[in-house]
Amino acid sequence: MIMVSRFKLLLQHLGLSAAEFASRIGVQRSGMSHILSGRNKPSIDFLEKTLAAFPELDANWLISGKGSWKKEPGAGPVAAKPTPENSDPPACREDGPVDHIIVVYKNDTFRILRPEQNGH
C-alpha cells in the first residue's frame, strides 16, 4: 500500500476530513491536498507533525505499511524496552537481512528502498 493510501485510510479511521487533519497537525490544507493527490510526498516534518498530533498512530505503519495503523496497547516509543549495556538497540543490529532502507534528502523528503524480491 502506498503512503497516499495510508493517509486516506488514516483519515477514515480518525473520522476527519483532509482540512480537519491539516488543521490538527498544523499544516496548510493545500499541503494535505497535494499529498492526498499524489502530487507531493510527505516531508519528514509533515510525518513528525502527524505523529506528534496522533500519538496512537504507529510510525512503522505510516512509513512502511507494516503492522496496524494504531499502536498496540501499552506500546511506547521504539526504545521503550531497556536493552543491556553490551548490546545494540534493535534498530542498530546487523545480524539479519535488510528489510528496507530509508533515504532522507536535504529537502526533507524521503524514499524507501527495498531489496529486490528474487523469489526468496
C-alpha positions in Angstrom: 0.0 0.0 0.0 1.5 3.3 -0.9 1.6 6.2 1.5 -1.2 8.2 -0.1 -3.5 5.2 0.5 -2.4 5.0 4.1 -3.1 8.7 4.7 -6.6 8.2 3.1 -7.2 5.2 5.3 -5.9 7.2 8.4 -8.5 9.9 7.7 -11.2 7.3 7.6 -10.0 5.7 10.9 -9.9 9.1 12.6 -13.1 10.3 11.1 -11.5 13.5 9.9 -11.7 15.5 6.6 -8.4 16.4 5.0 -9.0 20.0 6.1 -9.6 18.9 9.7 -6.5 16.7 9.6 -4.3 19.6 8.3 -5.6 21.9 11.0 -4.8 19.3 13.7 -1.2 18.8 12.6 -0.6 22.5 11.8 -0.1 22.4 8.1 -1.9 24.2 5.2 -4.8 22.5 3.7 -3.2 22.7 0.3 -0.2 20.7 1.5 -2.5 17.9 2.7 -4.4 18.1 -0.7 -1.1 17.7 -2.6 -0.1 14.7 -0.5 -3.6 13.0 -1.0 -3.5 13.7 -4.7 0.0 12.1 -5.0 1.5 15.4 -6.3 3.8 15.6 -3.3 5.3 13.1 -0.9 5.1 13.9 2.8 8.2 15.6 4.2 9.9 14.4 7.4 8.4 17.5 9.1 4.9 16.5 7.9 5.4 13.0 9.3 6.8 14.3 12.6 3.8 16.7 13.0 1.4 13.8 12.2 3.0 11.5 14.8 3.1 14.3 17.4 -0.6 15.1 16.9 -1.7 11.5 16.9 0.4 9.6 19.4 -1.7 6.5 19.0 -0.5 6.2 15.4 2.1 3.6 14.6 5.1 5.2 12.7 6.1 1.9 11.2 2.7 1.5 9.6 2.6 5.1 8.4 6.0 4.8 6.7 6.2 1.2 5.6 2.6 -0.1 5.7 3.6 -2.9 8.0 1.6 -3.7 11.1 -1.5 -1.9 12.3 -2.3 1.8 12.0 -2.7 2.0 15.7 0.0 1.2 18.3 -0.6 -1.9 20.4 -1.9 -1.1 23.9 1.0 -0.1 26.1 3.4 0.4 23.2 5.5 3.5 23.5 8.5 4.8 21.6 10.7 2.4 19.8 13.2 2.4 22.6 10.6 1.8 25.3 12.2 -1.5 26.4 15.6 -1.2 28.1 18.5 -3.1 26.4 21.6 -4.5 28.1 24.5 -2.1 28.0 26.6 -4.5 26.0 24.1 -4.9 23.1 23.0 -2.7 20.3 19.4 -1.4 20.3 17.2 -3.3 17.8 17.4 -0.5 15.2 21.2 -0.9 15.0 21.6 -4.7 14.8 23.3 -6.0 11.7 22.7 -9.7 12.2 19.8 -10.2 9.8 18.6 -9.5 6.2 17.8 -5.9 5.3 14.1 -5.2 5.0 14.3 -1.6 3.8 16.4 1.5 3.9 15.0 5.0 4.3 16.9 7.7 2.4 16.3 11.2 3.7 17.1 14.1 1.4 18.1 17.6 2.5 14.7 19.0 1.3 13.0 16.8 4.0 11.6 14.3 1.5 12.5 10.6 1.8 12.5 7.4 -0.2 12.1 3.9 1.0 14.4 1.4 -0.8 13.6 -2.3 -0.6 15.8 -5.2 -1.8 14.6 -6.9 -4.9 12.3 -9.8 -4.4 14.1 -12.7 -6.3 11.7 -15.4 -5.2 13.3 -15.6 -1.7 
